[in-house]
Amino acid sequence: MSEEDDERLGRPDGHRYDAPESRETRIGKEWVYGALGVLVLVLMVLIATGTVQIFPGG
């Protein structure tokens, strides 16, 4: 690459251009975010029903 290309790809904050993610990586992240969302919902339901107590005691 020439110096002109390097300057074009550089951003004002000093970081270089990040290539787009592959389809497999994006799908993998979607599954992880989905599983995390389900876990949070289950935890919220358990807290709301009193099965899991945030502040135990009187």
C-alpha positions in Angstrom: 0.0 0.0 0.0 1.1 3.5 -0.6 1.3 6.2 2.0 -1.8 7.9 0.5 -3.8 4.7 1.0 -2.6 4.5 4.6 -3.8 8.0 5.3 -7.2 7.3 3.7 -7.8 4.3 5.8 -6.7 6.0 9.0 -9.4 7.6 11.2 -9.1 10.8 13.1 -9.0 8.9 16.4 -5.9 7.1 15.3 -7.5 3.7 14.7 -7.4 2.0 11.3 -10.3 0.8 9.3 -11.8 -2.5 10.6 -12.9 -4.9 7.9 -16.6 -6.1 8.1 -17.2 -9.3 10.1 -17.7 -12.6 8.3 -21.2 -14.0 8.1 -20.2 -16.9 10.5 -18.9 -14.5 13.1 -22.1 -12.3 12.9 -24.4 -15.4 13.2 -22.3 -16.6 16.2 -22.7 -13.3 17.9 -26.4 -13.3 17.3 -26.7 -16.7 19.1 -24.6 -15.5 22.0 -26.7 -12.3 22.4 -29.9 -14.3 22.1 -28.8 -16.7 24.8 -27.7 -13.8 27.0 -31.1 -12.2 26.5 -33.0 -15.4 27.5 -30.8 -15.8 30.6 -31.6 -12.2 31.7 -35.3 -12.8 31.1 -35.3 -16.0 33.2 -33.4 -14.2 36.0 -35.9 -11.3 35.9 -38.8 -13.8 36.2 -37.2 -15.6 39.1 -36.6 -12.3 40.9 -40.2 -11.1 40.2 -41.7 -14.4 41.5 -39.5 -14.3 44.7 -37.6 -17.5 43.9 -34.4 -15.6 43.8 -34.1 -12.9 46.5 -31.9 -9.8 45.9 -32.0 -8.6 49.5 -32.6 -11.6 51.7 -33.9 -11.2 55.2 -36.6 -9.3 57.0 
